[in-house]
Amino acid sequence: STPQPKKVKKNKNACWTCQEDTGQLYMCDYCRRLYHSTCDTNLHCASSEDDFKCIICEKEGKNRRVPCGRCKGCKRELDCETCVFCRRKMAADEEASVRQKCIFRKCRNWGMR
């Protein structure tokens, strides 16, 4: 049998397109991939107020942003049990009826790195 070529793992801290980790990198708000402004054409079209959606997410039709995973809200493991959403969750018969997260567990830096 012929050996299978090894899959090259991309550096997640570098530009997804060119794999360089120097210069200003921008994070896609939908998948957390990093890009240089010259490596992704969608970055030229996005204004500073808009969410940046990379070419890959645009093609796949993704429409949900992802949390950063590094801020206090993302790292917090337990609910505060005092905010309005926690009180509703405790008052509800089933957790599924309350969809909002604890205020203190929400990401403060959507798509930022």
C-alpha positions in Angstrom: 0.0 0.0 0.0 1.2 3.5 -0.7 1.7 5.9 2.2 -0.7 8.7 2.7 0.7 12.2 2.6 0.8 13.8 6.0 -1.7 16.7 6.5 0.2 19.9 7.3 -1.2 21.6 10.4 -1.6 25.4 10.0 -0.3 27.8 12.6 -3.4 29.3 14.3 -1.4 32.4 15.4 -0.5 33.3 11.8 -2.3 34.5 8.7 -4.5 31.7 7.4 -3.6 32.4 3.8 0.2 33.1 3.9 1.1 31.6 7.3 3.2 34.7 8.2 2.7 35.9 11.8 4.2 39.4 11.3 2.3 42.6 10.7 -1.2 43.6 11.6 -3.5 40.5 11.7 -7.3 40.7 11.7 -9.6 38.0 13.1 -12.7 36.8 11.3 -15.7 37.3 13.6 -17.2 34.0 12.5 -14.4 31.4 12.6 -11.5 33.1 14.5 -9.0 32.7 11.6 -6.4 35.4 11.3 -5.7 37.3 8.1 -3.6 40.2 6.8 -5.5 43.0 5.1 -3.8 42.1 1.9 -4.5 38.4 2.1 -8.3 38.5 2.3 -10.4 40.6 -0.1 -13.4 40.8 2.2 -11.3 42.8 4.7 -11.0 45.7 2.2 -14.8 45.8 1.9 -15.6 45.8 5.7 -15.8 49.1 7.5 -14.5 49.3 11.1 -18.1 49.0 12.5 -18.9 45.9 10.4 -18.2 42.4 11.3 -15.3 40.9 9.3 -16.3 37.7 7.6 -13.4 35.9 5.8 -13.7 34.4 2.3 -14.1 30.9 3.7 -17.0 31.9 6.0 -18.6 33.9 3.2 -18.5 30.8 0.9 -19.8 28.5 3.6 -22.6 31.0 4.5 -21.8 31.2 8.2 -23.9 33.7 10.0 -22.9 33.3 13.7 -20.0 35.0 15.4 -17.7 33.1 17.8 -16.5 34.1 21.2 -12.9 35.0 21.7 -12.1 32.3 24.4 -9.7 34.6 26.3 -11.7 37.4 28.0 -13.1 37.1 31.6 -16.6 36.3 30.3 -15.3 33.3 28.2 -13.1 32.0 31.0 -15.7 32.2 33.7 -17.0 28.7 34.5 -19.9 29.4 36.9 -23.0 31.6 36.6 -23.2 34.5 39.0 -26.8 33.4 40.2 -27.7 37.1 40.8 -28.2 38.6 37.3 -31.6 38.7 35.6 -30.8 35.7 33.3 -29.5 33.5 36.2 -32.6 34.3 38.3 -34.9 33.4 35.3 -33.0 30.2 34.9 -33.4 29.3 38.5 -37.1 30.1 38.5 -37.7 28.1 35.3 -38.7 24.5 35.5 -36.3 23.5 32.7 -33.0 25.1 31.7 -33.9 24.9 28.1 -36.6 27.5 28.5 -34.0 30.2 29.2 -31.6 30.8 26.3 -29.6 33.8 27.5 -26.2 33.2 29.3 -25.3 34.7 32.6 -24.3 38.4 31.9 -20.8 37.7 33.4 -20.2 34.7 31.1 -20.8 36.6 27.8 -17.9 37.3 25.6 -16.7 40.9 25.7 -14.5 40.7 22.6 -16.5 38.9 19.9 -14.0 38.0 17.2 -11.1 39.8 18.7 -7.8 38.2 19.6 
